[in-house]
């Protein structure tokens, strides 16, 4: 890199007129300065530029060139926020006090708004001078030159306090050349940054697609959250979904601040995620209100600006992806927001394709199960039935062996009953998520919530669960299990928990028990139990939360058993119940 050329200060008269030899010397020095700066400004297709270093050289060269004591170069982004702030001639202590200013003053605003140079002999004489920070060094003369990139004003080069005399028209022209070089530097830096961001975005989308194609992949939302951390610089990425009408649940979290927010519950009223999901558009602000943030993360992890983008898959918003920076982090630039939005759109498409592929695979499995069920019914059962009939006919001709043969016929009947139960099981495993048997859906909920619990809950099914618990009742049972386990995770401080789903002749009962701290004397927040009571009331049932004898609580949701289709005497209903009763109650650990 060429060495920087410093210009020896000249002696100028206050009237601003230069001697010919002095003018020639300055012009020659200016050409050397511009040539060196141009050579140090790499092309956008070359290696990544060190923009801050180059801009610092430009400010120093400008100050040396026209004998200004201090100078600054302010770069703004498309949203009007400060993107870069480079200064010279100010000590570090003073610079620290003014580094956070969003704009140096109204004069700078005037340069940015008008796109024209402003030159003043005495700063205090101009009515636009108020607005400079109180800690800023005193200023006399002022020269502000706009910086353009691709025809748009992207910043301003400010020089103040000329050592001798006042700023001249020649100074304007010289600094205009340096401002053009600064514009080229800014353009190249932005193009490199955009190219780097596009590479990160492409790599993140590639990683996401590869993860979704993995046979034993992780949860989709967790993979999406992890990939976003490679697209933009951030401290927290969360995928937020609806828990109920009034609350949101953080389903996945990644980043340095993620530990405090994993599986947290946010009030929908104060969360920008709810706004993004409802409107279908990007929202910006804070992830949640201050009280909820303190409850989740304490005071050590302050959250800064957040961008929330709706995550749309299979035609509807399944949640919102929220990208957050710490309190000390800057706001997201328009290009960063565009990158986040593009990633979320592509992630939604990839998720939809993954779900479609799963449905196709599930459909293939269902078709194969139906084929097996048909073969069992049309071939195996018929052959066993014919064999049983033959044995009964043979027993009639052999009275001495009639009892033994009758035992064999009984075993064949039992085998036929078991096969029919197997056929029913094969034919009732639907591929659609909400149409799956309730036992499978309950196990899925337990698998989902287990990371938020100290240990995996046990689950016990009693009675004909799948044939009876269907439709709206099944949806409510799933909601009850989810809400009750969420309460255990957030309030109970339990080591163990258990879910028991019982279907008797008269009622359906969901019991969730734990060995936690028990029911508080002054509960305050019902923790969602009002919703459980309302769900029970809709079915003519009740909900209770009882203290156990030694430790813990039992949440018991009880509703009347729905009538079977076709009335109590329905033959098909009785057959389903009879087949279900052959399956002994099972206990599984999720």
C-alpha positions as CSV (number, residue, x, y, z in Angstrom):
1,X,0.0,0.0,0.0
2,X,1.4,3.4,-0.9
3,X,2.6,5.5,2.0
4,X,0.4,8.4,3.1
5,X,1.5,11.9,2.0
6,X,1.3,14.6,4.6
7,X,1.2,18.2,3.5
8,X,3.3,20.7,5.2
9,X,1.1,23.5,6.6
10,X,1.2,26.6,4.5
11,X,0.9,30.2,5.7
12,X,-2.3,31.7,4.4
13,X,-3.5,35.3,4.7
14,X,-6.9,35.8,6.4
15,X,-8.4,37.0,3.1
16,X,-8.0,33.5,1.7
17,X,-5.8,34.6,-1.3
18,X,-2.9,32.2,-2.0
19,X,0.4,33.0,-3.5
20,X,0.9,31.3,-6.9
21,X,3.8,29.1,-5.7
22,X,1.8,28.0,-2.6
23,X,-1.2,27.1,-4.8
24,X,0.9,25.0,-7.2
25,X,2.5,23.2,-4.3
26,X,-0.9,22.4,-2.8
27,X,-2.3,21.1,-6.1
28,X,0.7,18.9,-6.6
29,X,0.4,17.5,-3.1
30,X,-3.4,17.0,-3.6
31,X,-2.7,14.9,-6.7
32,X,-0.3,12.7,-4.8
33,X,-2.8,12.3,-2.0
34,X,-5.6,11.3,-4.3
35,X,-3.3,8.9,-6.3
36,X,-2.3,7.2,-3.0
37,X,-5.8,7.0,-1.7
38,X,-7.1,5.7,-5.0
39,X,-4.4,3.0,-5.2
40,X,-5.4,1.9,-1.6
41,X,-9.1,1.6,-2.5
42,X,-9.5,-1.9,-3.8
43,X,-12.0,-2.8,-6.5
44,X,-15.3,-4.4,-5.4
45,X,-14.2,-7.6,-7.1
46,X,-10.9,-7.8,-5.3
47,X,-10.0,-8.7,-1.7
48,X,-12.2,-7.4,1.1
49,X,-11.3,-3.7,1.8
50,X,-10.4,-2.3,5.1
51,X,-13.0,0.5,4.8
52,X,-12.5,2.1,8.2
53,X,-8.7,2.4,7.7
54,X,-9.1,3.9,4.2
55,X,-11.7,6.4,5.4
56,X,-9.5,7.4,8.3
57,X,-6.7,8.1,5.8
58,X,-9.1,10.2,3.8
59,X,-10.1,12.3,6.8
60,X,-6.5,12.8,7.9
61,X,-5.5,13.7,4.3
62,X,-8.4,16.2,4.1
63,X,-7.4,17.8,7.5
64,X,-3.7,18.1,6.4
65,X,-4.6,19.4,3.0
66,X,-6.6,22.5,4.2
67,X,-4.9,22.8,7.6
68,X,-8.0,21.9,9.6
69,X,-7.4,21.0,13.3
70,X,-10.1,18.3,13.4
71,X,-12.4,16.5,11.1
72,X,-15.0,13.7,10.9
73,X,-16.5,11.5,8.3
74,X,-20.1,10.3,9.0
75,X,-21.6,7.5,6.9
76,X,-25.3,6.9,7.0
77,X,-27.3,3.8,5.9
78,X,-30.5,3.6,4.0
79,X,-32.6,4.1,7.2
80,X,-30.7,7.3,8.1
81,X,-28.8,5.7,11.0
82,X,-25.0,6.2,11.4
83,X,-23.2,3.3,9.8
84,X,-19.6,4.6,10.3
85,X,-18.1,7.4,12.3
86,X,-14.4,8.3,11.7
87,X,-12.8,11.3,13.3
88,X,-9.3,12.9,13.7
89,X,-7.9,15.8,15.7
90,X,-10.0,14.9,18.8
91,X,-8.5,13.2,21.9
92,X,-9.8,9.8,22.8
93,X,-11.6,11.1,25.9
94,X,-13.6,13.7,24.0
95,X,-14.2,11.3,21.1
96,X,-15.7,8.8,23.5
97,X,-18.2,11.3,24.8
98,X,-19.4,12.2,21.3
99,X,-19.1,8.8,19.6
100,X,-22.8,7.8,20.3
101,X,-24.3,10.9,18.7
102,X,-26.7,9.9,15.9
103,X,-25.9,13.1,14.1
104,X,-23.2,15.7,14.7
105,X,-25.7,18.7,14.4
106,X,-28.2,20.4,12.3
107,X,-25.6,21.7,9.9
108,X,-24.7,18.2,9.1
109,X,-28.3,17.4,8.6
110,X,-28.5,20.4,6.2
111,X,-25.6,18.9,4.1
112,X,-27.2,15.5,4.1
113,X,-30.7,16.8,3.2
114,X,-29.6,19.3,0.5
115,X,-26.7,17.3,-0.9
116,X,-24.7,20.6,-1.2
117,X,-21.5,21.8,0.5
118,X,-21.8,24.3,3.4
119,X,-18.8,26.6,4.2
120,X,-18.9,29.0,7.1
121,X,-16.2,31.4,8.3
122,X,-17.6,31.4,11.9
123,X,-19.8,28.6,13.1
124,X,-21.6,30.6,15.8
125,X,-22.9,33.1,13.3
126,X,-25.1,30.6,11.5
127,X,-28.6,29.9,13.0
128,X,-28.2,26.2,12.1
129,X,-25.2,25.8,14.4
130,X,-27.1,24.6,17.6
131,X,-27.3,20.9,17.9
132,X,-23.6,20.1,18.4
133,X,-23.1,18.0,21.6
134,X,-22.0,19.8,24.7
135,X,-18.8,17.8,25.0
136,X,-17.7,18.7,21.5
137,X,-14.5,20.8,21.2
138,X,-15.1,24.5,20.3
139,X,-15.4,25.2,16.6
140,X,-14.9,28.3,14.5
141,X,-14.8,27.7,10.7
142,X,-17.0,24.9,9.2
143,X,-16.7,23.0,5.9
144,X,-19.2,20.2,5.3
145,X,-19.0,18.3,2.0
146,X,-21.6,15.6,1.0
147,X,-20.4,12.1,0.1
148,X,-22.2,10.3,-2.7
149,X,-22.3,6.6,-3.6
150,X,-24.0,5.6,-6.8
151,X,-25.7,9.0,-7.1
152,X,-27.1,9.0,-3.5
153,X,-25.9,11.0,-0.6
154,X,-24.4,8.4,1.9
155,X,-22.5,10.7,4.3
156,X,-20.7,13.9,4.9
157,X,-17.1,14.9,5.4
158,X,-16.8,17.7,8.0
159,X,-13.7,19.8,8.7
160,X,-13.5,22.6,11.3
161,X,-11.1,25.1,12.9
162,X,-8.7,26.1,10.2
163,X,-5.3,26.8,11.7
164,X,-4.8,30.0,9.7
165,X,-7.4,32.1,8.0
166,X,-10.8,30.8,6.8
167,X,-11.9,28.0,4.5
168,X,-11.8,29.0,0.9
169,X,-13.5,28.0,-2.3
170,X,-10.4,26.2,-3.3
171,X,-10.6,24.2,-0.1
172,X,-14.1,23.3,-1.1
173,X,-13.0,21.9,-4.5
174,X,-10.0,20.0,-3.0
175,X,-12.2,18.3,-0.3
176,X,-14.8,17.5,-3.0
177,X,-12.2,15.3,-4.7
178,X,-11.5,13.5,-1.4
179,X,-15.2,13.1,-0.8
180,X,-15.5,11.4,-4.2
181,X,-12.8,8.9,-3.2
182,X,-14.6,8.3,0.1
183,X,-17.8,7.6,-1.8
184,X,-16.0,5.0,-3.9
185,X,-14.6,3.4,-0.7
186,X,-18.0,3.2,0.9
187,X,-19.6,1.7,-2.2
188,X,-16.9,-1.0,-2.5
189,X,-17.2,-1.8,1.3
190,X,-21.0,-2.1,1.0
191,X,-20.7,-4.4,-2.1
192,X,-18.2,-6.6,-0.3
193,X,-20.5,-6.7,2.8
194,X,-23.5,-7.6,0.7
195,X,-21.6,-10.3,-1.2
196,X,-20.4,-11.8,2.1
197,X,-23.9,-11.7,3.5
198,X,-25.3,-13.4,0.4
199,X,-22.6,-16.1,0.8
200,X,-23.6,-16.6,4.4
201,X,-27.3,-16.8,3.4
202,X,-26.6,-19.3,0.7
203,X,-24.5,-21.5,3.1
204,X,-27.2,-21.3,5.8
205,X,-30.0,-22.3,3.4
206,X,-27.8,-25.2,2.1
207,X,-27.2,-26.3,5.7
208,X,-30.9,-26.1,6.4
209,X,-31.9,-28.2,3.3
210,X,-29.2,-30.8,4.2
211,X,-30.5,-31.0,7.8
212,X,-34.1,-31.4,6.6
213,X,-33.1,-34.3,4.3
214,X,-31.2,-36.1,7.1
215,X,-33.3,-39.3,8.0
216,X,-32.7,-38.8,11.8
217,X,-32.7,-35.0,11.8
218,X,-33.3,-32.6,14.7
219,X,-36.5,-30.6,15.1
220,X,-37.1,-28.3,12.1
221,X,-37.6,-25.1,14.1
222,X,-34.4,-25.8,16.1
223,X,-32.5,-26.2,12.9
224,X,-33.9,-22.9,11.5
225,X,-32.9,-21.0,14.6
226,X,-29.4,-22.3,14.5
227,X,-28.9,-21.5,10.8
228,X,-30.0,-17.8,11.2
229,X,-27.1,-17.2,13.6
230,X,-24.8,-17.7,10.5
231,X,-26.7,-15.2,8.4
232,X,-26.4,-12.0,10.5
233,X,-24.5,-11.0,13.6
234,X,-26.9,-11.4,16.6
235,X,-27.0,-12.5,20.3
236,X,-30.3,-14.5,20.3
237,X,-32.5,-16.2,17.7
238,X,-35.9,-17.6,18.8
239,X,-38.7,-19.3,17.1
240,X,-41.9,-18.3,18.9
241,X,-45.2,-20.2,18.5
242,X,-48.7,-19.8,20.0
243,X,-49.2,-21.6,23.3
244,X,-52.8,-20.4,23.7
245,X,-54.8,-17.3,23.0
246,X,-52.9,-15.1,25.5
247,X,-49.4,-16.7,25.5
248,X,-46.6,-17.5,23.2
249,X,-44.0,-20.2,23.7
250,X,-40.3,-20.1,22.7
251,X,-40.0,-23.4,20.8
252,X,-36.3,-23.0,19.8
253,X,-33.5,-20.7,20.9
254,X,-29.9,-20.2,19.8
255,X,-27.1,-17.7,20.5
256,X,-25.1,-16.5,23.5
257,X,-28.3,-15.4,25.3
258,X,-30.4,-18.5,24.5
259,X,-29.9,-20.4,27.8
260,X,-32.2,-18.1,29.7
261,X,-35.0,-18.1,27.0
262,X,-35.3,-21.7,26.0
263,X,-38.9,-22.9,26.4
264,X,-39.9,-19.6,27.9
265,X,-43.5,-18.3,27.8
266,X,-44.2,-14.8,26.6
267,X,-47.4,-12.7,26.9
268,X,-48.9,-12.2,23.5
269,X,-50.0,-8.7,24.3
270,X,-46.5,-7.3,24.7
271,X,-44.5,-9.5,22.2
272,X,-43.7,-8.3,18.7
273,X,-43.8,-12.0,17.6
274,X,-47.6,-12.0,18.1
275,X,-47.8,-8.8,15.9
276,X,-45.7,-10.4,13.2
277,X,-47.8,-13.6,13.2
278,X,-51.1,-11.8,13.1
279,X,-50.2,-9.2,10.5
280,X,-48.0,-11.5,8.3
281,X,-45.4,-8.7,8.1
282,X,-42.0,-8.0,9.7
283,X,-42.1,-6.2,13.1
284,X,-39.4,-4.6,15.0
285,X,-39.0,-3.5,18.6
286,X,-38.4,-5.5,21.8
287,X,-38.8,-9.3,22.1
288,X,-41.0,-8.9,25.2
289,X,-41.8,-6.5,28.0
290,X,-39.2,-5.6,30.7
291,X,-40.9,-7.6,33.4
292,X,-41.1,-10.8,31.4
293,X,-37.5,-10.4,30.2
294,X,-36.3,-10.0,33.8
295,X,-38.3,-13.0,34.9
296,X,-36.7,-15.1,32.2
297,X,-33.1,-13.8,32.1
298,X,-32.7,-11.7,35.2
299,X,-30.8,-8.4,35.0
300,X,-27.5,-9.8,33.6
301,X,-28.6,-10.2,30.0
302,X,-30.2,-7.1,28.6
303,X,-31.9,-7.5,25.3
304,X,-31.7,-4.8,22.6
305,X,-33.4,-4.4,19.2
306,X,-35.4,-7.4,17.8
307,X,-36.7,-8.1,14.3
308,X,-39.6,-10.6,14.1
309,X,-40.6,-12.2,10.8
310,X,-43.6,-14.6,10.4
311,X,-42.6,-18.1,9.5
312,X,-45.0,-19.4,7.0
313,X,-45.2,-23.1,6.1
314,X,-47.9,-25.0,4.3
315,X,-49.8,-21.8,3.7
316,X,-50.2,-20.5,7.2
317,X,-48.0,-18.9,9.8
318,X,-46.7,-21.5,12.2
319,X,-44.8,-18.9,14.3
320,X,-42.4,-16.0,14.1
321,X,-38.6,-16.0,13.9
322,X,-37.2,-13.3,16.2
323,X,-33.6,-12.1,15.8
324,X,-32.3,-10.1,18.8
325,X,-29.1,-8.2,19.6
326,X,-27.8,-7.3,23.1
327,X,-28.5,-3.9,24.6
328,X,-25.1,-2.7,23.4
329,X,-25.6,-3.9,19.8
330,X,-26.7,-1.6,17.1
331,X,-30.0,-1.8,15.2
332,X,-30.4,-4.0,12.2
333,X,-29.6,-2.4,8.8
334,X,-32.1,-2.7,6.0
335,X,-29.8,-5.1,4.2
336,X,-29.7,-7.3,7.3
337,X,-33.4,-7.2,7.6
338,X,-33.7,-8.2,3.9
339,X,-31.3,-11.1,4.5
340,X,-33.4,-12.3,7.5
341,X,-36.6,-12.0,5.6
342,X,-35.2,-13.9,2.6
343,X,-33.9,-16.7,4.8
344,X,-37.3,-17.0,6.6
345,X,-39.2,-17.2,3.3
346,X,-36.8,-19.9,2.0
347,X,-36.9,-21.7,5.3
348,X,-40.7,-21.8,5.1
349,X,-40.6,-23.3,1.6
350,X,-38.0,-25.9,2.8
351,X,-40.2,-26.7,5.8
352,X,-43.3,-27.1,3.6
353,X,-41.3,-29.5,1.3
354,X,-40.1,-31.5,4.2
355,X,-43.6,-31.8,5.6
356,X,-44.9,-32.8,2.2
357,X,-42.1,-35.4,1.9
358,X,-43.0,-36.7,5.4
359,X,-46.7,-36.9,4.4
360,X,-45.8,-38.8,1.2
361,X,-43.7,-41.3,3.2
362,X,-46.5,-41.6,5.7
363,X,-49.0,-42.2,2.9
364,X,-46.8,-44.9,1.5
365,X,-46.7,-46.5,5.0
366,X,-50.5,-46.3,5.3
367,X,-51.0,-47.8,1.9
368,X,-48.6,-50.7,2.8
369,X,-50.4,-51.2,6.1
370,X,-53.8,-51.3,4.3
371,X,-52.4,-53.9,1.9
372,X,-51.2,-56.0,4.9
373,X,-54.6,-55.5,6.6
374,X,-56.5,-56.6,3.5
375,X,-54.3,-59.7,3.1
376,X,-54.8,-60.6,6.8
377,X,-58.5,-60.2,6.5
378,X,-59.1,-61.8,3.1
379,X,-56.6,-64.6,3.4
380,X,-55.4,-65.4,6.9
381,X,-58.6,-64.8,8.8
382,X,-60.7,-66.7,6.2
383,X,-58.3,-69.7,6.3
384,X,-58.3,-69.8,10.0
385,X,-62.1,-69.5,10.1
386,X,-62.4,-72.4,7.6
387,X,-60.0,-74.5,9.7
388,X,-62.0,-73.8,12.8
389,X,-65.2,-74.9,11.0
390,X,-63.6,-78.1,9.8
391,X,-62.4,-78.9,13.3
392,X,-65.9,-78.3,14.7
393,X,-67.3,-80.7,12.1
394,X,-64.6,-83.3,12.8
395,X,-65.4,-83.0,16.6
396,X,-69.0,-84.0,15.9
397,X,-67.8,-87.3,14.4
398,X,-65.2,-87.9,17.1
399,X,-66.9,-87.5,20.5
400,X,-63.9,-88.9,22.3
401,X,-61.7,-86.0,21.0
402,X,-64.5,-83.3,21.0
403,X,-63.1,-81.5,24.1
404,X,-59.6,-81.3,22.8
405,X,-60.7,-80.2,19.4
406,X,-63.0,-77.5,21.0
407,X,-59.9,-76.1,22.8
408,X,-58.1,-75.8,19.4
409,X,-61.2,-74.1,18.0
410,X,-61.1,-71.6,20.9
411,X,-57.4,-70.9,20.3
412,X,-58.2,-70.2,16.6
413,X,-61.0,-67.8,17.6
414,X,-58.6,-66.0,19.9
415,X,-56.1,-65.7,17.1
416,X,-58.7,-64.4,14.8
417,X,-59.7,-61.8,17.4
418,X,-56.0,-60.7,17.8
419,X,-55.5,-60.4,14.1
420,X,-58.7,-58.3,13.8
421,X,-57.3,-56.0,16.5
422,X,-54.1,-55.7,14.6
423,X,-56.0,-54.9,11.4
424,X,-57.9,-52.2,13.3
425,X,-54.7,-50.7,14.6
426,X,-53.1,-50.7,11.1
427,X,-56.1,-49.0,9.6
428,X,-56.5,-46.2,12.2
429,X,-52.9,-44.8,12.0
430,X,-53.7,-41.8,9.8
431,X,-51.1,-39.7,8.1
432,X,-52.5,-36.2,8.9
433,X,-51.2,-34.7,12.1
434,X,-54.5,-33.9,13.7
435,X,-56.1,-37.2,12.6
436,X,-53.4,-39.4,14.2
437,X,-54.5,-41.5,17.2
438,X,-54.6,-39.5,20.4
439,X,-52.0,-41.8,22.0
440,X,-49.5,-40.9,19.3
441,X,-50.3,-37.2,19.7
442,X,-49.9,-37.3,23.5
443,X,-46.5,-39.0,23.1
444,X,-45.5,-36.3,20.6
445,X,-46.4,-33.6,23.1
446,X,-44.4,-35.3,25.9
447,X,-41.4,-35.6,23.6
448,X,-41.7,-31.9,22.8
449,X,-41.9,-30.7,26.4
450,X,-39.4,-33.2,27.9
451,X,-36.4,-30.8,27.4
452,X,-38.1,-28.3,29.7
453,X,-38.6,-30.9,32.5
454,X,-36.0,-32.5,34.8
455,X,-36.8,-35.9,33.5
456,X,-39.1,-37.5,30.9
457,X,-42.7,-38.0,32.2
458,X,-44.2,-41.5,32.2
459,X,-47.5,-42.0,30.3
460,X,-50.1,-44.6,31.0
461,X,-53.2,-45.3,28.8
462,X,-56.1,-47.1,30.3
463,X,-59.1,-48.3,28.2
464,X,-60.1,-47.8,24.6
465,X,-58.4,-44.5,24.2
466,X,-58.0,-44.2,20.4
467,X,-61.5,-45.2,19.4
468,X,-63.2,-42.9,22.0
469,X,-61.0,-39.8,22.2
470,X,-61.4,-38.3,18.7
471,X,-62.2,-34.9,17.1
472,X,-62.6,-31.9,19.3
473,X,-62.3,-34.0,22.5
474,X,-58.9,-35.2,21.3
475,X,-57.8,-31.7,20.6
476,X,-58.8,-30.6,24.1
477,X,-57.0,-33.6,25.6
478,X,-53.8,-32.7,23.8
479,X,-54.2,-29.1,25.0
480,X,-54.7,-30.2,28.6
481,X,-51.6,-32.4,28.6
482,X,-49.5,-29.6,27.1
483,X,-50.8,-27.0,29.5
484,X,-50.5,-29.2,32.6
485,X,-46.9,-30.2,31.7
486,X,-46.0,-26.6,31.0
487,X,-47.2,-25.7,34.4
488,X,-45.1,-28.4,35.9
489,X,-42.1,-27.1,34.1
490,X,-42.5,-23.5,35.0
491,X,-44.0,-23.6,38.5
492,X,-43.7,-27.0,40.2
493,X,-39.9,-27.5,40.6
494,X,-40.6,-31.2,40.3
495,X,-38.2,-34.0,39.8
496,X,-40.7,-36.5,38.3
497,X,-44.1,-36.3,36.6
498,X,-46.6,-38.7,35.1
499,X,-49.5,-38.5,32.7
500,X,-52.5,-41.0,33.0
501,X,-55.2,-41.0,30.3
502,X,-58.1,-43.1,31.3
503,X,-61.3,-44.0,29.3
504,X,-63.9,-45.8,31.4
505,X,-67.5,-46.6,30.6
506,X,-68.7,-43.2,31.8
507,X,-65.9,-40.7,31.5
508,X,-62.5,-39.6,30.1
509,X,-60.0,-38.5,32.7
510,X,-56.6,-36.9,32.2
511,X,-54.4,-36.8,35.3
512,X,-51.0,-35.1,35.5
513,X,-49.2,-35.6,38.7
514,X,-45.8,-34.4,40.0
515,X,-43.6,-34.5,43.1
516,X,-43.0,-30.7,43.1
517,X,-43.5,-28.0,45.8
518,X,-47.3,-28.3,45.8
519,X,-50.0,-25.7,45.5
520,X,-49.0,-22.3,46.8
521,X,-51.0,-20.8,49.6
522,X,-51.6,-17.6,47.5
523,X,-51.5,-18.8,43.9
524,X,-51.8,-15.4,42.3
525,X,-51.3,-16.3,38.6
526,X,-53.5,-19.4,37.9
527,X,-50.8,-20.6,35.5
528,X,-53.3,-21.5,32.8
529,X,-55.6,-23.6,35.1
530,X,-58.6,-21.3,34.2
531,X,-58.2,-22.4,30.5
532,X,-58.3,-26.0,31.6
533,X,-61.4,-25.5,33.6
534,X,-63.1,-23.8,30.7
535,X,-62.2,-26.6,28.4
536,X,-63.7,-29.1,30.8
537,X,-66.9,-27.0,31.2
538,X,-67.4,-27.1,27.4
539,X,-67.7,-30.9,27.6
540,X,-69.8,-30.8,30.8
541,X,-66.8,-31.8,33.0
542,X,-64.6,-30.4,35.8
543,X,-61.0,-29.6,36.5
544,X,-59.3,-29.9,39.9
545,X,-55.8,-29.2,41.2
546,X,-55.2,-31.2,44.4
547,X,-52.4,-31.3,46.9
548,X,-50.9,-34.8,47.3
549,X,-50.4,-36.2,50.8
550,X,-46.6,-35.9,50.9
551,X,-45.4,-33.7,48.1
552,X,-46.6,-32.5,44.7
553,X,-50.0,-32.0,43.0
554,X,-52.4,-33.8,40.8
555,X,-54.1,-31.9,38.0
556,X,-57.3,-33.9,37.1
557,X,-59.3,-33.1,34.0
558,X,-62.6,-35.1,33.9
559,X,-65.3,-35.1,31.2
560,X,-68.2,-37.4,30.4
561,X,-67.4,-40.1,27.8
562,X,-68.9,-39.1,24.4
563,X,-71.6,-41.4,23.0
564,X,-70.4,-43.7,20.2
565,X,-71.6,-42.9,16.6
566,X,-74.9,-44.5,15.9
567,X,-75.9,-44.7,19.6
568,X,-74.9,-47.0,22.4
569,X,-76.2,-50.1,20.6
570,X,-74.0,-49.4,17.6
571,X,-72.5,-52.7,16.5
572,X,-69.3,-51.1,15.1
573,X,-68.8,-49.2,18.4
574,X,-69.1,-52.4,20.4
575,X,-66.7,-54.2,18.1
576,X,-64.1,-51.4,18.5
577,X,-64.4,-51.4,22.2
578,X,-64.1,-55.2,22.3
579,X,-61.0,-55.1,20.2
580,X,-59.5,-52.3,22.3
581,X,-60.2,-54.2,25.5
582,X,-57.9,-57.0,24.2
583,X,-55.0,-54.6,24.4
584,X,-53.8,-54.4,28.0
585,X,-53.1,-50.9,29.4
586,X,-49.5,-49.9,28.5
587,X,-47.0,-47.7,30.1
588,X,-44.2,-46.0,28.1
589,X,-41.5,-43.5,28.9
590,X,-41.3,-40.7,26.4
